[in-house]
Amino acid sequence: MVADLAREGMRPLGGTAAQRARFAALIRAETPVILTSYAESLETLRSPVMAEPGTRDQAMTNAAEIIADVAVGVEGGDIRADDRYAMLNWMIGEARPETRLSPADLLRAAAAFFDVAVSVLARHVQDDPALLPCFTTGVLVLNESINKRIRETTLAYTGYLLERVDQAHIDERHRIARDLHDRLGEGMSVALRQLELHELHREADPAARPPRATMAKDAITEAMRRLRAVTSGLRQDSVRSLEKALIQYIDSVAPDIATADVRLRVSGDETWVPPAVIDEAFLIIREAIRNALKHGSPQLVLIGVALAPHELYAWVEDDGLGFVNPAQAGPASAGTGLASMRERAALIGGRLAIASSPGQGTHVELLVPLTGCPDDRQG
């Protein structure tokens, strides 16, 4: 309630102009005492804020700025507008992660500062009760000034953590891709080369070529193709632009689809969609395009993505060969990766619908409900 009153401008001015000026002067005079008591309090609490000279100095600097805010607020009856309120956020952001300060550490430090400042200033009210209205104003200003800094710090720390999680996710995918390539790809490649040498030795008598060797070669070739597809997907970094990522993919497969007309249309604002949804949606749409081009032999492939604050809707439609009973088809039966696409859709809270029949092409739809635009989610 104290913070609400302060933000809504309902704070009483408190006292006469002379009393406010006098109390503001007392606040400025007490600054060294407050800072010293604050440092002692943090030491007693064994706060991590005091663990390094840099963080300790920054804490004292912020405390001095808050005291100055309080003095100005008491004297003028309002809180000074100051863009510098970022209480220790530089110590928990990416610039100084080595300090390992958390919002909990900073909240405890802020609470300690509030207690110290109020205790020091309350002594003047005991000596002169007429200063009580000024003291009330000072407490409100103190509360608001600290809260502004805490809000900035919390936002900075949340952004920092999200960046760390996203980077850890990307690093893990790259590690898995390397392991698959190094541990599996090399052995498969050697086996394929041995089979190719085996075929060279039998070129003089093709009829004597063992059919099992040919089958083994085909199997290894297909396995290596799948391995490259898996590792390529794992190495896929976070998608910054869904439209650009789809265009790049279509361009990359263009040499292999000379007979197909592929058309893409994306509408809406991508900032309405969370990055995790963009990433998974891209992989689903990419797989649908790949399936259409590889298995459908289409003449025309239409790709659409419609983005709105409440949903992401995407579709891939082709006039290709189609297939039977897509609801029961899976990677093993049709080689389309439908099960993986459904799993990815479920992961982001979406639904995948597939309609197809022999000779009638295939239509794939992805619908992902969203909670609203960024402003709505924050509000």
KERO-346830 format. One record per residue (C-alpha): residue number from 1; x, y, z. Coordinates in steps of 0.001 Angstrom, whole numbers. Layout:
N
SITE:NUM:X:Y:Z $
...
! end
This chain:
379
SITE:1:0:0:0 $
SITE:2:2857:2385:751 $
SITE:3:4300:1858:-2703 $
SITE:4:875:2203:-4340 $
SITE:5:212:5507:-2622 $
SITE:6:3570:6826:-3717 $
SITE:7:3095:5775:-7343 $
SITE:8:-410:7202:-7532 $
SITE:9:698:10598:-6301 $
SITE:10:-1391:10375:-3114 $
SITE:11:1557:11065:-845 $
SITE:12:1010:14038:1505 $
SITE:13:3537:16819:1213 $
SITE:14:3995:16779:4991 $
SITE:15:4872:19858:7060 $
SITE:16:5540:23431:6100 $
SITE:17:8114:24481:3530 $
SITE:18:10484:25463:6340 $
SITE:19:10059:22115:8070 $
SITE:20:10634:20229:4815 $
SITE:21:13779:22231:4082 $
SITE:22:15047:21594:7611 $
SITE:23:14372:17857:7445 $
SITE:24:16005:17626:4007 $
SITE:25:19114:19267:5457 $
SITE:26:19127:16757:8302 $
SITE:27:18896:13886:5794 $
SITE:28:21897:15191:3852 $
SITE:29:23853:15680:7073 $
SITE:30:23094:12121:8151 $
SITE:31:24309:10588:4863 $
SITE:32:27729:9472:6227 $
SITE:33:26061:7948:9307 $
SITE:34:23516:6052:7208 $
SITE:35:26176:4749:4827 $
SITE:36:28427:3614:7668 $
SITE:37:25553:1880:9459 $
SITE:38:24485:276:6173 $
SITE:39:27970:-1146:5547 $
SITE:40:28121:-2503:9103 $
SITE:41:24705:-4098:8678 $
SITE:42:25772:-5838:5468 $
SITE:43:28932:-7083:7138 $
SITE:44:26898:-8464:10032 $
SITE:45:24593:-10227:7588 $
SITE:46:27631:-11524:5663 $
SITE:47:26033:-10233:2518 $
SITE:48:27717:-11217:-794 $
SITE:49:27388:-7552:-1745 $
SITE:50:30387:-6885:499 $
SITE:51:32482:-9751:-905 $
SITE:52:34301:-7650:-3495 $
SITE:53:35497:-4040:-3490 $
SITE:54:33653:-3335:-6734 $
SITE:55:30252:-4529:-5535 $
SITE:56:30736:-2877:-2140 $
SITE:57:31570:489:-3729 $
SITE:58:28615:220:-6078 $
SITE:59:26287:-578:-3167 $
SITE:60:27456:2512:-1309 $
SITE:61:27082:4645:-4439 $
SITE:62:23506:3472:-4947 $
SITE:63:22712:4038:-1264 $
SITE:64:24043:7597:-1475 $
SITE:65:21900:8236:-4562 $
SITE:66:18812:6966:-2750 $
SITE:67:19489:9255:214 $
SITE:68:19813:12159:-2210 $
SITE:69:16483:11147:-3769 $
SITE:70:14867:11182:-333 $
SITE:71:16250:14628:515 $
SITE:72:15024:16094:-2777 $
SITE:73:11657:14381:-2417 $
SITE:74:11115:15661:1107 $
SITE:75:12157:19189:205 $
SITE:76:10050:19422:-2952 $
SITE:77:7223:17063:-2055 $
SITE:78:7916:14780:-5015 $
SITE:79:10283:12043:-6178 $
SITE:80:13070:13176:-8428 $
SITE:81:12786:11680:-11942 $
SITE:82:16109:9922:-12418 $
SITE:83:17006:7305:-15027 $
SITE:84:19973:6089:-13007 $
SITE:85:17963:3771:-10772 $
SITE:86:19406:365:-11635 $
SITE:87:20352:-878:-8213 $
SITE:88:23368:-3135:-8630 $
SITE:89:21939:-4577:-11846 $
SITE:90:25332:-4360:-13473 $
SITE:91:26580:-6859:-10905 $
SITE:92:24109:-9572:-11869 $
SITE:93:23946:-8990:-15603 $
SITE:94:26124:-10465:-18297 $
SITE:95:28818:-7839:-17778 $
SITE:96:29755:-9197:-14316 $
SITE:97:28407:-12757:-13891 $
SITE:98:31409:-13710:-11793 $
SITE:99:29975:-11876:-8788 $
SITE:100:27151:-14452:-8567 $
SITE:101:24758:-12011:-6917 $
SITE:102:21105:-13022:-7094 $
SITE:103:17967:-10889:-6715 $
SITE:104:17496:-12463:-3270 $
SITE:105:20897:-11117:-2172 $
SITE:106:19993:-7666:-3445 $
SITE:107:16546:-7713:-1837 $
SITE:108:18110:-8506:1535 $
SITE:109:20599:-5686:1014 $
SITE:110:17777:-3301:79 $
SITE:111:15790:-4310:3170 $
SITE:112:18846:-3712:5343 $
SITE:113:19314:-247:3838 $
SITE:114:15645:639:4385 $
SITE:115:15831:-382:8053 $
SITE:116:19034:1581:8646 $
SITE:117:17812:4754:6914 $
SITE:118:14455:4744:8710 $
SITE:119:16110:4135:12094 $
SITE:120:18551:7010:11670 $
SITE:121:15899:9471:10485 $
SITE:122:13390:8395:13150 $
SITE:123:15684:9727:15873 $
SITE:124:15063:13277:14640 $
SITE:125:11318:12762:14945 $
SITE:126:11768:11673:18559 $
SITE:127:13634:14909:19238 $
SITE:128:11098:17052:17334 $
SITE:129:7638:15449:16810 $
SITE:130:6662:18348:14527 $
SITE:131:8867:16712:11872 $
SITE:132:6664:13596:11749 $
SITE:133:4851:14649:8522 $
SITE:134:8219:15246:6857 $
SITE:135:9446:11875:8132 $
SITE:136:6363:10181:6624 $
SITE:137:7085:11806:3287 $
SITE:138:10714:10699:3534 $
SITE:139:9746:7073:4176 $
SITE:140:7442:7091:1140 $
SITE:141:10155:8562:-1057 $
SITE:142:12680:6047:304 $
SITE:143:10307:3160:-436 $
SITE:144:9624:4339:-3975 $
SITE:145:13260:4988:-4796 $
SITE:146:14281:1509:-3631 $
SITE:147:11370:-142:-5447 $
SITE:148:12322:1488:-8734 $
SITE:149:15814:80:-8488 $
SITE:150:14551:-3366:-7498 $
SITE:151:12203:-3467:-10506 $
SITE:152:15036:-2594:-12866 $
SITE:153:17293:-5196:-11274 $
SITE:154:14670:-7955:-11507 $
SITE:155:14070:-7271:-15195 $
SITE:156:17808:-7250:-15912 $
SITE:157:18367:-10518:-14054 $
SITE:158:15430:-12241:-15768 $
SITE:159:16769:-11258:-19185 $
SITE:160:20215:-12497:-18241 $
SITE:161:18866:-15899:-17147 $
SITE:162:16808:-16306:-20309 $
SITE:163:19881:-15623:-22435 $
SITE:164:21879:-18177:-20450 $
SITE:165:19171:-20845:-20840 $
SITE:166:18900:-20227:-24568 $
SITE:167:22674:-20445:-25025 $
SITE:168:22875:-23626:-22947 $
SITE:169:20175:-25165:-25154 $
SITE:170:22112:-24285:-28316 $
SITE:171:25422:-25543:-26880 $
SITE:172:23869:-28879:-25913 $
SITE:173:22448:-29393:-29376 $
SITE:174:25860:-28682:-30898 $
SITE:175:27491:-31160:-28506 $
SITE:176:25043:-33915:-29453 $
SITE:177:25605:-33192:-33141 $
SITE:178:29376:-33500:-32702 $
SITE:179:29042:-36753:-30763 $
SITE:180:26767:-38306:-33387 $
SITE:181:29137:-37272:-36152 $
SITE:182:32330:-38334:-34392 $
SITE:183:31120:-41588:-32834 $
SITE:184:28717:-42848:-35500 $
SITE:185:29437:-41033:-38725 $
SITE:186:33086:-42033:-38994 $
SITE:187:32413:-45751:-38522 $
SITE:188:29590:-45733:-41039 $
SITE:189:31765:-43902:-43525 $
SITE:190:34539:-46499:-43179 $
SITE:191:32042:-49334:-43661 $
SITE:192:30694:-47675:-46801 $
SITE:193:34183:-47270:-48243 $
SITE:194:34914:-50951:-47606 $
SITE:195:31785:-51967:-49459 $
SITE:196:32708:-49709:-52361 $
SITE:197:36158:-51349:-52527 $
SITE:198:34448:-54733:-52466 $
SITE:199:32410:-53730:-55500 $
SITE:200:35507:-52503:-57355 $
SITE:201:37159:-55909:-56954 $
SITE:202:34114:-57568:-58549 $
SITE:203:33731:-55209:-61502 $
SITE:204:35239:-57843:-63775 $
SITE:205:32345:-60166:-62946 $
SITE:206:29226:-58102:-62072 $
SITE:207:27038:-61202:-61984 $
SITE:208:29047:-62501:-59055 $
SITE:209:28369:-59435:-56917 $
SITE:210:26676:-60564:-53688 $
SITE:211:23229:-58963:-53413 $
SITE:212:23681:-58587:-49656 $
SITE:213:26702:-56317:-50195 $
SITE:214:24604:-54062:-52407 $
SITE:215:21812:-54029:-49854 $
SITE:216:24287:-53227:-47067 $
SITE:217:25699:-50353:-49065 $
SITE:218:22233:-48925:-49719 $
SITE:219:21335:-49246:-46045 $
SITE:220:24500:-47474:-44894 $
SITE:221:24030:-44730:-47481 $
SITE:222:20497:-44115:-46240 $
SITE:223:21660:-44196:-42607 $
SITE:224:24350:-41609:-43333 $
SITE:225:21784:-39410:-45047 $
SITE:226:19573:-39594:-41977 $
SITE:227:22546:-38900:-39716 $
SITE:228:23364:-35751:-41682 $
SITE:229:19733:-34668:-41417 $
SITE:230:19730:-35197:-37637 $
SITE:231:23014:-33394:-37018 $
SITE:232:21968:-30562:-39316 $
SITE:233:18793:-30124:-37278 $
SITE:234:20716:-30183:-34008 $
SITE:235:23113:-27518:-35249 $
SITE:236:20201:-25273:-36168 $
SITE:237:20584:-22117:-34077 $
SITE:238:17584:-20235:-32716 $
SITE:239:15494:-18834:-35546 $
SITE:240:15658:-15045:-35580 $
SITE:241:13234:-14661:-38479 $
SITE:242:10844:-17447:-39475 $
SITE:243:10349:-16044:-42951 $
SITE:244:14081:-15701:-43641 $
SITE:245:14794:-19185:-42262 $
SITE:246:12165:-20732:-44550 $
SITE:247:13452:-18808:-47566 $
SITE:248:16994:-19985:-46835 $
SITE:249:15834:-23589:-46569 $
SITE:250:13873:-23406:-49816 $
SITE:251:16892:-21872:-51557 $
SITE:252:19154:-24622:-50185 $
SITE:253:17028:-27370:-51744 $
SITE:254:16290:-25455:-54954 $
SITE:255:18831:-27431:-57071 $
SITE:256:16958:-30650:-56232 $
SITE:257:13449:-29358:-56951 $
SITE:258:13832:-27849:-60407 $
SITE:259:10464:-29234:-61488 $
SITE:260:8507:-27919:-58486 $
SITE:261:7094:-24425:-58048 $
SITE:262:7472:-23531:-54357 $
SITE:263:5661:-20441:-53100 $
SITE:264:5909:-18931:-49609 $
SITE:265:3763:-16276:-47940 $
SITE:266:4258:-15018:-44365 $
SITE:267:1983:-12413:-42801 $
SITE:268:1859:-10832:-39350 $
SITE:269:4395:-9693:-36787 $
SITE:270:6842:-12334:-35515 $
SITE:271:7340:-10433:-32256 $
SITE:272:3899:-11670:-31234 $
SITE:273:5257:-15231:-31086 $
SITE:274:7639:-16517:-28355 $
SITE:275:11087:-17540:-29697 $
SITE:276:10611:-21163:-28593 $
SITE:277:7421:-21401:-30672 $
SITE:278:9177:-19850:-33681 $
SITE:279:11995:-22428:-33402 $
SITE:280:9703:-25458:-33237 $
SITE:281:7310:-24113:-35875 $
SITE:282:10210:-23705:-38292 $
SITE:283:11306:-27317:-37781 $
SITE:284:7744:-28587:-38309 $
SITE:285:7196:-26518:-41461 $
SITE:286:10629:-27451:-42799 $
SITE:287:9874:-31160:-42333 $
SITE:288:6521:-30766:-44084 $
SITE:289:8234:-29060:-47035 $
SITE:290:10914:-31748:-47171 $
SITE:291:8300:-34511:-47125 $
SITE:292:6321:-32869:-49919 $
SITE:293:9368:-32444:-52150 $
SITE:294:10954:-35829:-51458 $
SITE:295:7942:-38154:-51350 $
SITE:296:5244:-36314:-53263 $
SITE:297:6948:-35350:-56558 $
SITE:298:4717:-32252:-56721 $
SITE:299:4447:-29608:-59377 $
SITE:300:3308:-26956:-56899 $
SITE:301:3938:-26467:-53166 $
SITE:302:2166:-23659:-51321 $
SITE:303:3495:-22597:-47905 $
SITE:304:1696:-20100:-45723 $
SITE:305:2274:-18685:-42251 $
SITE:306:-196:-16310:-40579 $
SITE:307:903:-14724:-37315 $
SITE:308:-1503:-13030:-34920 $
SITE:309:-1380:-12059:-31231 $
SITE:310:-3605:-15033:-30364 $
SITE:311:-2254:-17768:-32670 $
SITE:312:299:-19008:-35181 $
SITE:313:-1294:-20745:-38166 $
SITE:314:815:-22413:-40855 $
SITE:315:103:-24759:-43741 $
SITE:316:1990:-26664:-46427 $
SITE:317:-37:-27897:-49395 $
SITE:318:1178:-29811:-52454 $
SITE:319:-374:-31415:-55555 $
SITE:320:1861:-34467:-55362 $
SITE:321:1311:-38199:-55033 $
SITE:322:-237:-38176:-51579 $
SITE:323:-535:-41287:-49419 $
SITE:324:-3048:-43427:-47555 $
SITE:325:-4280:-42963:-43962 $
SITE:326:-1826:-40279:-42743 $
SITE:327:-3194:-40536:-39187 $
SITE:328:-1478:-43893:-38813 $
SITE:329:1563:-43195:-40930 $
SITE:330:4841:-42724:-39165 $
SITE:331:8523:-42332:-39983 $
SITE:332:8960:-46062:-40513 $
SITE:333:5938:-46514:-42757 $
SITE:334:6179:-43474:-45002 $
SITE:335:9519:-41915:-44158 $
SITE:336:7770:-38586:-43513 $
SITE:337:8628:-37945:-39900 $
SITE:338:4989:-37322:-39023 $
SITE:339:5397:-38590:-35475 $
SITE:340:8235:-36133:-34851 $
SITE:341:6172:-33283:-36281 $
SITE:342:3252:-34142:-33997 $
SITE:343:5545:-34323:-30970 $
SITE:344:7009:-30900:-31740 $
SITE:345:3534:-29435:-32182 $
SITE:346:2405:-30866:-28838 $
SITE:347:5541:-29502:-27182 $
SITE:348:4503:-25920:-27959 $
SITE:349:837:-26526:-27207 $
SITE:350:-182:-26744:-30852 $
SITE:351:-2138:-29121:-33066 $
SITE:352:-1025:-30751:-36315 $
SITE:353:-3579:-31837:-38919 $
SITE:354:-2708:-33828:-42057 $
SITE:355:-5015:-34632:-44932 $
SITE:356:-3913:-36738:-47891 $
SITE:357:-5056:-39381:-50351 $
SITE:358:-3323:-41122:-53282 $
SITE:359:-3049:-38859:-56292 $
SITE:360:-4663:-35913:-54469 $
SITE:361:-1652:-34331:-52804 $
SITE:362:-1171:-33552:-49126 $
SITE:363:-2288:-30710:-46870 $
SITE:364:-528:-30089:-43520 $
SITE:365:-1815:-27549:-41004 $
SITE:366:-211:-26317:-37791 $
SITE:367:-2183:-24261:-35274 $
SITE:368:-517:-22931:-32102 $
SITE:369:-2628:-20831:-29705 $
SITE:370:-750:-17921:-28126 $
SITE:371:-1338:-16038:-24895 $
SITE:372:-1271:-12641:-26595 $
SITE:373:1175:-10027:-27811 $
SITE:374:4194:-9101:-25621 $
SITE:375:2419:-6061:-24196 $
SITE:376:-551:-8197:-23202 $
SITE:377:1641:-10785:-21530 $
SITE:378:3463:-8155:-19526 $
SITE:379:282:-6439:-18479 $
! end
